[in-house]
Amino acid sequence: MLSLLAGLTTGLGLIIAIGAQNAFVLRQGLRREHVLVVVGVCALSDLVLIVAGVAGLGALVEAVPVLLLIIRWVGAAFLVGYGIMAARRAFRPDALRAEHGGIRTSTARTVTTALALTWLNPHVYLDTVLLLGSIGASHGDARWLFAAGAGLGSILWFASLGFGARLLAPVFAKPLAWRILDGLIAVVMVTLGILLLVA
């Protein structure tokens, strides 16, 4: 039971940090657009990465550092591109509507964006695969309970962020709030993309 609790708290501690994936889930939650799909994609991706880390994939990532290098460059390009799109939305108030957040995006495009923000982020491999995998391995036979706890933390976090965002709906009843949110998302995405390149 302690391993389950350790996995839950460690997983939550790593996932709650502000990042590209969380910003996207929050935005989709505020827009009330494909929220279940986004939460499902992000949580399922985390579960796969957690299981891979606990199963020992971290050793492969460490053994073939070129994988992280490729992911870093592709991820940086994607983050900067997404940041530019968010900045364009922030400067085009006519494209925003407070109720459900403006022009709707297709499910396929939303899923692709969620997958890219998850799988093209090198920090996901460092945090989820290497760090959680290493901590999980230290729990010996209870490592899968640790993984279950970390997975539960991921599910709880993304569900709370995605579906809880509607509580902020009164704040986002004004287009200015959407412009500020998209401006912040643009800054976060571009900054993360640049940091990936210079790291």
DOMAR-110318 format. One record per atom (N, C-alpha, C): x, y, z. Coordinates in nm, 3 decimals. Layout:
BEGIN
east = X | north = Y | up = Z
...
END
This chain:
BEGIN
east = 0.082 | north = -0.120 | up = 0.000
east = 0.000 | north = 0.000 | up = 0.000
east = 0.086 | north = 0.126 | up = 0.000
east = 0.200 | north = 0.120 | up = 0.070
east = 0.291 | north = 0.234 | up = 0.072
east = 0.348 | north = 0.262 | up = -0.066
east = 0.374 | north = 0.157 | up = -0.143
east = 0.425 | north = 0.174 | up = -0.279
east = 0.321 | north = 0.241 | up = -0.367
east = 0.194 | north = 0.205 | up = -0.350
east = 0.086 | north = 0.267 | up = -0.426
east = 0.079 | north = 0.416 | up = -0.393
east = 0.087 | north = 0.450 | up = -0.266
east = 0.082 | north = 0.590 | up = -0.223
east = 0.204 | north = 0.665 | up = -0.271
east = 0.321 | north = 0.602 | up = -0.266
east = 0.443 | north = 0.666 | up = -0.315
east = 0.433 | north = 0.694 | up = -0.464
east = 0.380 | north = 0.600 | up = -0.539
east = 0.361 | north = 0.620 | up = -0.683
east = 0.265 | north = 0.733 | up = -0.711
east = 0.155 | north = 0.737 | up = -0.634
east = 0.055 | north = 0.844 | up = -0.652
east = 0.115 | north = 0.981 | up = -0.627
east = 0.185 | north = 0.998 | up = -0.515
east = 0.240 | north = 1.130 | up = -0.481
east = 0.356 | north = 1.169 | up = -0.574
east = 0.440 | north = 1.074 | up = -0.610
east = 0.550 | north = 1.104 | up = -0.701
east = 0.497 | north = 1.139 | up = -0.839
east = 0.401 | north = 1.061 | up = -0.887
east = 0.341 | north = 1.089 | up = -1.018
east = 0.276 | north = 1.226 | up = -1.022
east = 0.198 | north = 1.258 | up = -0.919
east = 0.134 | north = 1.390 | up = -0.913
east = 0.237 | north = 1.501 | up = -0.905
east = 0.342 | north = 1.479 | up = -0.828
east = 0.447 | north = 1.580 | up = -0.813
east = 0.513 | north = 1.613 | up = -0.945
east = 0.531 | north = 1.513 | up = -1.030
east = 0.595 | north = 1.536 | up = -1.160
east = 0.499 | north = 1.595 | up = -1.263
east = 0.373 | north = 1.553 | up = -1.259
east = 0.280 | north = 1.590 | up = -1.366
east = 0.216 | north = 1.727 | up = -1.347
east = 0.207 | north = 1.774 | up = -1.223
east = 0.136 | north = 1.898 | up = -1.197
east = 0.213 | north = 2.021 | up = -1.246
east = 0.343 | north = 2.008 | up = -1.267
east = 0.420 | north = 2.122 | up = -1.315
east = 0.361 | north = 2.179 | up = -1.444
east = 0.363 | north = 2.312 | up = -1.455
east = 0.307 | north = 2.378 | up = -1.573
east = 0.391 | north = 2.341 | up = -1.694
east = 0.325 | north = 2.296 | up = -1.797
east = 0.395 | north = 2.260 | up = -1.919
east = 0.301 | north = 2.264 | up = -2.037
east = 0.353 | north = 2.226 | up = -2.152
east = 0.277 | north = 2.234 | up = -2.276
east = 0.153 | north = 2.145 | up = -2.271
east = 0.168 | north = 2.025 | up = -2.221
east = 0.057 | north = 1.929 | up = -2.217
east = -0.055 | north = 1.980 | up = -2.126
east = -0.018 | north = 2.026 | up = -2.006
east = -0.119 | north = 2.076 | up = -1.913
east = -0.189 | north = 2.201 | up = -1.967
east = -0.115 | north = 2.288 | up = -2.033
east = -0.176 | north = 2.408 | up = -2.091
east = -0.278 | north = 2.370 | up = -2.198
east = -0.247 | north = 2.267 | up = -2.276
east = -0.339 | north = 2.223 | up = -2.381
east = -0.465 | north = 2.161 | up = -2.320
east = -0.448 | north = 2.078 | up = -2.218
east = -0.564 | north = 2.015 | up = -2.152
east = -0.652 | north = 2.123 | up = -2.090
east = -0.592 | north = 2.222 | up = -2.026
east = -0.667 | north = 2.331 | up = -1.966
east = -0.746 | north = 2.407 | up = -2.072
east = -0.682 | north = 2.437 | up = -2.183
east = -0.749 | north = 2.512 | up = -2.289
east = -0.867 | north = 2.433 | up = -2.346
east = -0.846 | north = 2.304 | up = -2.367
east = -0.956 | north = 2.222 | up = -2.419
east = -1.070 | north = 2.213 | up = -2.318
east = -1.034 | north = 2.204 | up = -2.190
east = -1.136 | north = 2.201 | up = -2.086
east = -1.217 | north = 2.329 | up = -2.082
east = -1.149 | north = 2.441 | up = -2.097
east = -1.218 | north = 2.570 | up = -2.097
east = -1.309 | north = 2.583 | up = -2.219
east = -1.264 | north = 2.529 | up = -2.332
east = -1.343 | north = 2.533 | up = -2.454
east = -1.456 | north = 2.430 | up = -2.454
east = -1.445 | north = 2.333 | up = -2.360
east = -1.539 | north = 2.220 | up = -2.354
east = -1.543 | north = 2.147 | up = -2.489
east = -1.424 | north = 2.125 | up = -2.541
east = -1.411 | north = 2.065 | up = -2.673
east = -1.324 | north = 1.940 | up = -2.666
east = -1.383 | north = 1.826 | up = -2.695
east = -1.311 | north = 1.697 | up = -2.699
east = -1.237 | north = 1.670 | up = -2.568
east = -1.295 | north = 1.711 | up = -2.456
east = -1.227 | north = 1.700 | up = -2.326
east = -1.201 | north = 1.554 | up = -2.290
east = -1.301 | north = 1.469 | up = -2.303
east = -1.284 | north = 1.328 | up = -2.269
east = -1.174 | north = 1.264 | up = -2.353
east = -1.170 | north = 1.298 | up = -2.481
east = -1.068 | north = 1.243 | up = -2.571
east = -0.929 | north = 1.289 | up = -2.530
east = -0.916 | north = 1.418 | up = -2.501
east = -0.785 | north = 1.474 | up = -2.462
east = -0.739 | north = 1.413 | up = -2.330
east = -0.828 | north = 1.409 | up = -2.232
east = -0.793 | north = 1.350 | up = -2.102
east = -0.753 | north = 1.203 | up = -2.121
east = -0.829 | north = 1.130 | up = -2.203
east = -0.798 | north = 0.990 | up = -2.229
east = -0.664 | north = 0.970 | up = -2.296
east = -0.635 | north = 1.051 | up = -2.399
east = -0.508 | north = 1.039 | up = -2.471
east = -0.391 | north = 1.069 | up = -2.378
east = -0.400 | north = 1.177 | up = -2.301
east = -0.290 | north = 1.215 | up = -2.212
east = -0.270 | north = 1.112 | up = -2.101
east = -0.379 | north = 1.068 | up = -2.039
east = -0.368 | north = 0.971 | up = -1.929
east = -0.318 | north = 0.836 | up = -1.981
east = -0.371 | north = 0.790 | up = -2.094
east = -0.328 | north = 0.662 | up = -2.149
east = -0.181 | north = 0.667 | up = -2.191
east = -0.140 | north = 0.778 | up = -2.250
east = 0.002 | north = 0.794 | up = -2.287
east = 0.090 | north = 0.786 | up = -2.165
east = 0.050 | north = 0.855 | up = -2.058
east = 0.127 | north = 0.849 | up = -1.934
east = 0.134 | north = 0.708 | up = -1.879
east = 0.022 | north = 0.636 | up = -1.884
east = 0.020 | north = 0.498 | up = -1.835
east = 0.119 | north = 0.411 | up = -1.912
east = 0.120 | north = 0.427 | up = -2.044
east = 0.213 | north = 0.349 | up = -2.127
east = 0.357 | north = 0.382 | up = -2.090
east = 0.386 | north = 0.512 | up = -2.073
east = 0.522 | north = 0.554 | up = -2.039
east = 0.563 | north = 0.508 | up = -1.899
east = 0.470 | north = 0.513 | up = -1.805
east = 0.499 | north = 0.467 | up = -1.668
east = 0.530 | north = 0.317 | up = -1.668
east = 0.446 | north = 0.240 | up = -1.736
east = 0.469 | north = 0.096 | up = -1.743
east = 0.602 | north = 0.066 | up = -1.812
east = 0.630 | north = 0.139 | up = -1.920
east = 0.757 | north = 0.119 | up = -1.991
east = 0.876 | north = 0.150 | up = -1.900
east = 0.865 | north = 0.259 | up = -1.821
east = 0.973 | north = 0.296 | up = -1.731
east = 0.995 | north = 0.192 | up = -1.623
east = 0.887 | north = 0.146 | up = -1.562
east = 0.898 | north = 0.046 | up = -1.455
east = 0.947 | north = -0.088 | up = -1.513
east = 0.912 | north = -0.115 | up = -1.639
east = 0.956 | north = -0.240 | up = -1.703
east = 1.102 | north = -0.234 | up = -1.747
east = 1.164 | north = -0.113 | up = -1.743
east = 1.306 | north = -0.104 | up = -1.774
east = 1.341 | north = -0.033 | up = -1.904
east = 1.247 | north = 0.035 | up = -1.968
east = 1.278 | north = 0.105 | up = -2.093
east = 1.379 | north = 0.217 | up = -2.072
east = 1.388 | north = 0.267 | up = -1.949
east = 1.483 | north = 0.375 | up = -1.920
east = 1.626 | north = 0.339 | up = -1.959
east = 1.661 | north = 0.212 | up = -1.943
east = 1.796 | north = 0.167 | up = -1.979
east = 1.820 | north = 0.184 | up = -2.129
east = 1.718 | north = 0.157 | up = -2.210
east = 1.731 | north = 0.174 | up = -2.355
east = 1.747 | north = 0.322 | up = -2.390
east = 1.668 | north = 0.407 | up = -2.327
east = 1.677 | north = 0.551 | up = -2.355
east = 1.816 | north = 0.603 | up = -2.319
east = 1.871 | north = 0.555 | up = -2.209
east = 2.006 | north = 0.596 | up = -2.170
east = 2.111 | north = 0.539 | up = -2.264
east = 2.089 | north = 0.419 | up = -2.315
east = 2.186 | north = 0.353 | up = -2.402
east = 2.189 | north = 0.412 | up = -2.542
east = 2.077 | north = 0.470 | up = -2.587
east = 2.070 | north = 0.528 | up = -2.722
east = 2.031 | north = 0.676 | up = -2.709
east = 2.126 | north = 0.761 | up = -2.670
east = 2.095 | north = 0.903 | up = -2.646
east = 2.050 | north = 0.978 | up = -2.771
east = 2.078 | north = 0.923 | up = -2.889
east = 2.036 | north = 0.990 | up = -3.012
east = 1.883 | north = 0.998 | up = -3.022
east = 1.813 | north = 0.903 | up = -2.956
east = 1.667 | north = 0.906 | up = -2.956
east = 1.616 | north = 1.034 | up = -2.890
east = 1.674 | north = 1.069 | up = -2.776
east = 1.633 | north = 1.191 | up = -2.707
east = 1.671 | north = 1.315 | up = -2.788
east = 1.784 | north = 1.309 | up = -2.859
east = 1.825 | north = 1.423 | up = -2.941
east = 1.724 | north = 1.449 | up = -3.053
east = 1.682 | north = 1.343 | up = -3.121
east = 1.583 | north = 1.357 | up = -3.229
east = 1.451 | north = 1.409 | up = -3.173
east = 1.407 | north = 1.351 | up = -3.063
east = 1.282 | north = 1.394 | up = -3.001
east = 1.292 | north = 1.540 | up = -2.958
east = 1.408 | north = 1.580 | up = -2.909
east = 1.426 | north = 1.719 | up = -2.863
east = 1.408 | north = 1.817 | up = -2.978
east = 1.470 | north = 1.791 | up = -3.094
east = 1.460 | north = 1.884 | up = -3.207
east = 1.320 | north = 1.888 | up = -3.266
east = 1.260 | north = 1.772 | up = -3.284
east = 1.124 | north = 1.767 | up = -3.338
east = 1.027 | north = 1.830 | up = -3.239
east = 1.044 | north = 1.799 | up = -3.111
east = 0.958 | north = 1.856 | up = -3.008
east = 0.970 | north = 2.006 | up = -2.999
east = 1.092 | north = 2.058 | up = -3.009
east = 1.113 | north = 2.203 | up = -3.004
east = 1.043 | north = 2.272 | up = -3.121
east = 1.056 | north = 2.214 | up = -3.239
east = 0.990 | north = 2.273 | up = -3.357
east = 0.839 | north = 2.273 | up = -3.340
east = 0.786 | north = 2.164 | up = -3.288
east = 0.641 | north = 2.155 | up = -3.267
east = 0.595 | north = 2.257 | up = -3.165
east = 0.665 | north = 2.268 | up = -3.051
east = 0.626 | north = 2.362 | up = -2.946
east = 0.630 | north = 2.506 | up = -2.994
east = 0.735 | north = 2.543 | up = -3.067
east = 0.744 | north = 2.680 | up = -3.118
east = 0.630 | north = 2.706 | up = -3.217
east = 0.603 | north = 2.609 | up = -3.305
east = 0.493 | north = 2.624 | up = -3.401
east = 0.359 | north = 2.639 | up = -3.331
east = 0.336 | north = 2.557 | up = -3.229
east = 0.210 | north = 2.566 | up = -3.154
east = 0.201 | north = 2.699 | up = -3.081
east = 0.314 | north = 2.746 | up = -3.028
east = 0.318 | north = 2.875 | up = -2.960
east = 0.285 | north = 2.989 | up = -3.054
east = 0.333 | north = 2.982 | up = -3.176
east = 0.303 | north = 3.085 | up = -3.276
east = 0.154 | north = 3.086 | up = -3.308
east = 0.094 | north = 2.967 | up = -3.320
east = -0.051 | north = 2.960 | up = -3.345
east = -0.130 | north = 3.021 | up = -3.229
east = -0.086 | north = 2.995 | up = -3.106
east = -0.154 | north = 3.053 | up = -2.989
east = -0.139 | north = 3.204 | up = -2.988
east = -0.022 | north = 3.254 | up = -3.026
east = 0.000 | north = 3.399 | up = -3.032
east = -0.091 | north = 3.462 | up = -3.138
east = -0.106 | north = 3.394 | up = -3.250
east = -0.197 | north = 3.446 | up = -3.354
east = -0.340 | north = 3.454 | up = -3.304
east = -0.383 | north = 3.353 | up = -3.228
east = -0.518 | north = 3.356 | up = -3.171
east = -0.533 | north = 3.473 | up = -3.074
east = -0.427 | north = 3.498 | up = -2.996
east = -0.432 | north = 3.605 | up = -2.896
east = -0.443 | north = 3.742 | up = -2.963
east = -0.384 | north = 3.756 | up = -3.081
east = -0.387 | north = 3.885 | up = -3.151
east = -0.504 | north = 3.898 | up = -3.248
east = -0.587 | north = 3.792 | up = -3.259
east = -0.704 | north = 3.798 | up = -3.348
east = -0.830 | north = 3.773 | up = -3.266
east = -0.877 | north = 3.876 | up = -3.196
east = -0.993 | north = 3.856 | up = -3.109
east = -1.119 | north = 3.815 | up = -3.181
east = -1.127 | north = 3.841 | up = -3.312
east = -1.247 | north = 3.802 | up = -3.387
east = -1.259 | north = 3.650 | up = -3.400
east = -1.148 | north = 3.578 | up = -3.378
east = -1.150 | north = 3.431 | up = -3.390
east = -1.191 | north = 3.365 | up = -3.259
east = -1.210 | north = 3.446 | up = -3.154
east = -1.241 | north = 3.391 | up = -3.023
east = -1.385 | north = 3.415 | up = -2.986
east = -1.445 | north = 3.315 | up = -2.924
east = -1.578 | north = 3.328 | up = -2.866
east = -1.569 | north = 3.270 | up = -2.726
east = -1.616 | north = 3.343 | up = -2.629
east = -1.605 | north = 3.295 | up = -2.490
east = -1.678 | north = 3.163 | up = -2.471
east = -1.796 | north = 3.148 | up = -2.528
east = -1.871 | north = 3.023 | up = -2.514
east = -1.810 | north = 2.917 | up = -2.604
east = -1.750 | north = 2.819 | up = -2.543
east = -1.682 | north = 2.709 | up = -2.612
east = -1.560 | north = 2.754 | up = -2.691
east = -1.514 | north = 2.875 | up = -2.674
east = -1.383 | north = 2.916 | up = -2.721
east = -1.361 | north = 2.935 | up = -2.869
east = -1.462 | north = 2.957 | up = -2.951
east = -1.440 | north = 2.993 | up = -3.090
east = -1.452 | north = 2.877 | up = -3.187
east = -1.378 | north = 2.885 | up = -3.297
east = -1.385 | north = 2.787 | up = -3.405
east = -1.347 | north = 2.649 | up = -3.351
east = -1.431 | north = 2.551 | up = -3.378
east = -1.407 | north = 2.417 | up = -3.326
east = -1.301 | north = 2.344 | up = -3.409
east = -1.226 | north = 2.263 | up = -3.340
east = -1.120 | north = 2.186 | up = -3.402
east = -1.169 | north = 2.042 | up = -3.418
east = -1.126 | north = 1.976 | up = -3.524
east = -1.168 | north = 1.838 | up = -3.545
east = -1.109 | north = 1.747 | up = -3.438
east = -1.175 | north = 1.635 | up = -3.416
east = -1.127 | north = 1.538 | up = -3.318
east = -0.988 | north = 1.486 | up = -3.357
east = -0.970 | north = 1.459 | up = -3.485
east = -0.841 | north = 1.405 | up = -3.532
east = -0.728 | north = 1.505 | up = -3.505
east = -0.752 | north = 1.630 | up = -3.532
east = -0.648 | north = 1.732 | up = -3.510
east = -0.620 | north = 1.747 | up = -3.361
east = -0.724 | north = 1.742 | up = -3.280
east = -0.707 | north = 1.754 | up = -3.135
east = -0.626 | north = 1.637 | up = -3.081
east = -0.658 | north = 1.515 | up = -3.125
east = -0.584 | north = 1.397 | up = -3.082
east = -0.439 | north = 1.405 | up = -3.126
east = -0.416 | north = 1.447 | up = -3.250
east = -0.279 | north = 1.460 | up = -3.301
east = -0.199 | north = 1.559 | up = -3.217
east = -0.260 | north = 1.672 | up = -3.183
east = -0.193 | north = 1.772 | up = -3.100
east = -0.161 | north = 1.716 | up = -2.962
east = -0.258 | north = 1.648 | up = -2.900
east = -0.235 | north = 1.589 | up = -2.767
east = -0.123 | north = 1.486 | up = -2.771
east = -0.123 | north = 1.402 | up = -2.875
east = -0.017 | north = 1.301 | up = -2.889
east = 0.120 | north = 1.367 | up = -2.909
east = 0.124 | north = 1.470 | up = -2.994
east = 0.251 | north = 1.538 | up = -3.019
east = 0.303 | north = 1.606 | up = -2.893
east = 0.215 | north = 1.674 | up = -2.819
east = 0.257 | north = 1.742 | up = -2.697
east = 0.306 | north = 1.644 | up = -2.591
east = 0.261 | north = 1.521 | up = -2.599
east = 0.304 | north = 1.418 | up = -2.504
east = 0.431 | north = 1.348 | up = -2.552
east = 0.425 | north = 1.290 | up = -2.671
east = 0.532 | north = 1.201 | up = -2.717
east = 0.652 | north = 1.272 | up = -2.776
east = 0.638 | north = 1.401 | up = -2.814
east = 0.753 | north = 1.475 | up = -2.867
east = 0.819 | north = 1.561 | up = -2.760
east = 0.788 | north = 1.535 | up = -2.636
east = 0.845 | north = 1.611 | up = -2.525
east = 0.952 | north = 1.526 | up = -2.456
east = 1.079 | north = 1.562 | up = -2.473
east = 1.186 | north = 1.482 | up = -2.412
east = 1.174 | north = 1.472 | up = -2.259
east = 1.116 | north = 1.575 | up = -2.196
east = 1.102 | north = 1.573 | up = -2.051
east = 1.010 | north = 1.459 | up = -2.006
east = 0.917 | north = 1.418 | up = -2.091
east = 0.830 | north = 1.305 | up = -2.059
east = 0.914 | north = 1.179 | up = -2.040
east = 1.013 | north = 1.162 | up = -2.126
east = 1.097 | north = 1.042 | up = -2.117
east = 1.188 | north = 1.049 | up = -1.995
east = 1.237 | north = 1.170 | up = -1.966
east = 1.325 | north = 1.185 | up = -1.850
east = 1.247 | north = 1.168 | up = -1.720
east = 1.131 | north = 1.236 | up = -1.710
east = 1.052 | north = 1.230 | up = -1.587
east = 0.979 | north = 1.097 | up = -1.571
east = 0.902 | north = 1.062 | up = -1.673
east = 0.814 | north = 0.946 | up = -1.660
east = 0.888 | north = 0.813 | up = -1.677
east = 0.969 | north = 0.802 | up = -1.781
east = 1.035 | north = 0.674 | up = -1.808
east = 1.156 | north = 0.655 | up = -1.716
east = 1.249 | north = 0.751 | up = -1.716
east = 1.371 | north = 0.733 | up = -1.638
east = 1.349 | north = 0.751 | up = -1.488
east = 1.292 | north = 0.866 | up = -1.448
east = 1.280 | north = 0.896 | up = -1.306
east = 1.178 | north = 0.804 | up = -1.237
east = 1.054 | north = 0.801 | up = -1.290
east = 0.954 | north = 0.712 | up = -1.228
east = 0.995 | north = 0.566 | up = -1.239
east = 1.057 | north = 0.531 | up = -1.353
east = 1.104 | north = 0.393 | up = -1.369
east = 1.208 | north = 0.356 | up = -1.266
east = 1.303 | north = 0.448 | up = -1.240
east = 1.408 | north = 0.422 | up = -1.141
east = 1.350 | north = 0.413 | up = -1.000
east = 1.261 | north = 0.507 | up = -0.967
east = 1.200 | north = 0.504 | up = -0.834
east = 1.114 | north = 0.379 | up = -0.818
east = 1.041 | north = 0.345 | up = -0.925
east = 0.959 | north = 0.224 | up = -0.921
east = 1.043 | north = 0.099 | up = -0.900
east = 1.157 | north = 0.093 | up = -0.967
east = 1.245 | north = -0.024 | up = -0.953
east = 1.294 | north = -0.039 | up = -0.810
east = 1.308 | north = 0.073 | up = -0.737
east = 1.356 | north = 0.066 | up = -0.599
east = 1.252 | north = 0.004 | up = -0.505
east = 1.130 | north = -0.014 | up = -0.552
east = 1.025 | north = -0.076 | up = -0.471
east = 1.021 | north = -0.228 | up = -0.487
east = 1.114 | north = -0.281 | up = -0.564
east = 1.126 | north = -0.427 | up = -0.577
east = 1.000 | north = -0.492 | up = -0.628
east = 0.951 | north = -0.591 | up = -0.555
east = 0.833 | north = -0.665 | up = -0.597
east = 0.706 | north = -0.578 | up = -0.599
east = 0.709 | north = -0.466 | up = -0.528
east = 0.592 | north = -0.377 | up = -0.522
east = 0.599 | north = -0.268 | up = -0.629
east = 0.692 | north = -0.284 | up = -0.724
east = 0.709 | north = -0.178 | up = -0.825
east = 0.584 | north = -0.157 | up = -0.909
east = 0.505 | north = -0.262 | up = -0.930
east = 0.384 | north = -0.246 | up = -1.011
east = 0.275 | north = -0.174 | up = -0.933
east = 0.278 | north = -0.185 | up = -0.800
east = 0.187 | north = -0.105 | up = -0.718
east = 0.227 | north = 0.042 | up = -0.727
east = 0.358 | north = 0.068 | up = -0.729
east = 0.408 | north = 0.204 | up = -0.748
east = 0.361 | north = 0.258 | up = -0.883
east = 0.374 | north = 0.175 | up = -0.987
east = 0.330 | north = 0.216 | up = -1.122
east = 0.180 | north = 0.243 | up = -1.123
east = 0.103 | north = 0.159 | up = -1.054
east = -0.043 | north = 0.179 | up = -1.047
east = -0.076 | north = 0.311 | up = -0.979
east = -0.002 | north = 0.343 | up = -0.873
east = -0.024 | north = 0.470 | up = -0.803
east = 0.009 | north = 0.590 | up = -0.891
east = 0.122 | north = 0.580 | up = -0.964
east = 0.161 | north = 0.689 | up = -1.055
east = 0.058 | north = 0.704 | up = -1.166
east = 0.009 | north = 0.592 | up = -1.218
east = -0.094 | north = 0.595 | up = -1.322
east = -0.223 | north = 0.655 | up = -1.271
east = -0.262 | north = 0.621 | up = -1.150
east = -0.382 | north = 0.678 | up = -1.088
east = -0.367 | north = 0.829 | up = -1.071
east = -0.248 | north = 0.872 | up = -1.031
east = -0.222 | north = 1.015 | up = -1.018
east = -0.239 | north = 1.087 | up = -1.150
east = -0.191 | north = 1.026 | up = -1.257
east = -0.203 | north = 1.084 | up = -1.390
east = -0.350 | north = 1.097 | up = -1.432
east = -0.426 | north = 0.991 | up = -1.411
east = -0.568 | north = 0.992 | up = -1.447
east = -0.642 | north = 1.100 | up = -1.367
east = -0.618 | north = 1.104 | up = -1.236
east = -0.684 | north = 1.203 | up = -1.151
east = -0.650 | north = 1.345 | up = -1.192
east = -0.522 | north = 1.369 | up = -1.223
east = -0.478 | north = 1.503 | up = -1.259
east = -0.542 | north = 1.549 | up = -1.390
east = -0.531 | north = 1.468 | up = -1.494
east = -0.584 | north = 1.511 | up = -1.623
east = -0.735 | north = 1.525 | up = -1.620
east = -0.804 | north = 1.435 | up = -1.549
east = -0.950 | north = 1.447 | up = -1.537
east = -0.988 | north = 1.574 | up = -1.462
east = -0.916 | north = 1.603 | up = -1.354
east = -0.945 | north = 1.724 | up = -1.277
east = -0.918 | north = 1.849 | up = -1.359
east = -0.807 | north = 1.850 | up = -1.430
east = -0.771 | north = 1.967 | up = -1.510
east = -0.867 | north = 1.987 | up = -1.626
east = -0.896 | north = 1.881 | up = -1.699
east = -0.983 | north = 1.891 | up = -1.816
east = -1.128 | north = 1.922 | up = -1.781
east = -1.183 | north = 1.845 | up = -1.688
east = -1.325 | north = 1.863 | up = -1.654
east = -1.346 | north = 1.972 | up = -1.550
east = -1.245 | north = 1.999 | up = -1.469
east = -1.256 | north = 2.106 | up = -1.369
east = -1.242 | north = 2.245 | up = -1.428
east = -1.189 | north = 2.253 | up = -1.548
east = -1.167 | north = 2.384 | up = -1.612
east = -1.299 | north = 2.460 | up = -1.630
east = -1.410 | north = 2.387 | up = -1.642
east = -1.539 | north = 2.454 | up = -1.662
east = -1.576 | north = 2.542 | up = -1.543
east = -1.515 | north = 2.517 | up = -1.426
east = -1.540 | north = 2.602 | up = -1.311
east = -1.486 | north = 2.744 | up = -1.333
east = -1.393 | north = 2.755 | up = -1.427
east = -1.338 | north = 2.886 | up = -1.460
east = -1.417 | north = 2.956 | up = -1.570
east = -1.526 | north = 2.895 | up = -1.614
east = -1.605 | north = 2.950 | up = -1.724
east = -1.646 | north = 3.096 | up = -1.702
east = -1.689 | north = 3.135 | up = -1.580
east = -1.725 | north = 3.277 | up = -1.562
east = -1.610 | north = 3.373 | up = -1.592
east = -1.488 | north = 3.330 | up = -1.559
east = -1.371 | north = 3.415 | up = -1.587
east = -1.352 | north = 3.428 | up = -1.738
east = -1.379 | north = 3.318 | up = -1.809
east = -1.356 | north = 3.317 | up = -1.953
east = -1.481 | north = 3.352 | up = -2.033
east = -1.574 | north = 3.421 | up = -1.968
east = -1.693 | north = 3.469 | up = -2.038
east = -1.660 | north = 3.591 | up = -2.124
east = -1.541 | north = 3.645 | up = -2.106
east = -1.499 | north = 3.763 | up = -2.182
east = -1.386 | north = 3.724 | up = -2.278
east = -1.393 | north = 3.772 | up = -2.400
east = -1.286 | north = 3.740 | up = -2.498
east = -1.147 | north = 3.781 | up = -2.451
east = -1.137 | north = 3.887 | up = -2.369
east = -1.006 | north = 3.930 | up = -2.320
east = -0.937 | north = 3.819 | up = -2.241
east = -1.015 | north = 3.744 | up = -2.163
east = -0.957 | north = 3.634 | up = -2.085
east = -0.898 | north = 3.528 | up = -2.177
east = -0.966 | north = 3.499 | up = -2.289
east = -0.914 | north = 3.403 | up = -2.386
east = -0.785 | north = 3.455 | up = -2.449
east = -0.780 | north = 3.585 | up = -2.476
east = -0.660 | north = 3.644 | up = -2.536
east = -0.543 | north = 3.631 | up = -2.439
east = -0.569 | north = 3.656 | up = -2.310
east = -0.463 | north = 3.646 | up = -2.210
east = -0.417 | north = 3.500 | up = -2.198
east = -0.513 | north = 3.405 | up = -2.193
east = -0.477 | north = 3.264 | up = -2.185
east = -0.392 | north = 3.222 | up = -2.304
east = -0.436 | north = 3.258 | up = -2.425
east = -0.359 | north = 3.220 | up = -2.543
east = -0.223 | north = 3.288 | up = -2.545
east = -0.216 | north = 3.410 | up = -2.496
east = -0.087 | north = 3.478 | up = -2.486
east = 0.007 | north = 3.405 | up = -2.391
east = -0.046 | north = 3.360 | up = -2.277
east = 0.035 | north = 3.284 | up = -2.181
east = 0.077 | north = 3.149 | up = -2.239
east = -0.016 | north = 3.084 | up = -2.308
east = 0.017 | north = 2.956 | up = -2.372
east = 0.128 | north = 2.976 | up = -2.475
east = 0.118 | north = 3.085 | up = -2.553
east = 0.221 | north = 3.114 | up = -2.653
east = 0.357 | north = 3.131 | up = -2.587
east = 0.362 | north = 3.205 | up = -2.478
east = 0.488 | north = 3.228 | up = -2.407
east = 0.544 | north = 3.097 | up = -2.353
east = 0.457 | north = 3.014 | up = -2.291
east = 0.501 | north = 2.886 | up = -2.234
east = 0.555 | north = 2.795 | up = -2.344
east = 0.480 | north = 2.782 | up = -2.453
east = 0.520 | north = 2.690 | up = -2.561
east = 0.652 | north = 2.732 | up = -2.626
east = 0.661 | north = 2.860 | up = -2.663
east = 0.783 | north = 2.908 | up = -2.730
east = 0.902 | north = 2.898 | up = -2.635
east = 0.882 | north = 2.934 | up = -2.508
east = 0.990 | north = 2.926 | up = -2.410
east = 1.038 | north = 2.781 | up = -2.394
east = 0.942 | north = 2.688 | up = -2.379
east = 0.981 | north = 2.546 | up = -2.367
east = 1.055 | north = 2.497 | up = -2.492
east = 1.006 | north = 2.541 | up = -2.610
east = 1.072 | north = 2.501 | up = -2.735
east = 1.215 | north = 2.551 | up = -2.741
east = 1.237 | north = 2.677 | up = -2.702
east = 1.371 | north = 2.734 | up = -2.704
east = 1.460 | north = 2.666 | up = -2.600
east = 1.404 | north = 2.642 | up = -2.481
east = 1.482 | north = 2.574 | up = -2.377
east = 1.524 | north = 2.434 | up = -2.420
east = 1.438 | north = 2.366 | up = -2.496
east = 1.475 | north = 2.233 | up = -2.546
east = 1.597 | north = 2.242 | up = -2.639
east = 1.601 | north = 2.349 | up = -2.720
east = 1.710 | north = 2.363 | up = -2.815
east = 1.842 | north = 2.399 | up = -2.747
east = 1.835 | north = 2.482 | up = -2.643
east = 1.959 | north = 2.527 | up = -2.580
east = 2.002 | north = 2.438 | up = -2.464
east = 1.914 | north = 2.345 | up = -2.423
east = 1.949 | north = 2.258 | up = -2.309
east = 2.063 | north = 2.165 | up = -2.345
END
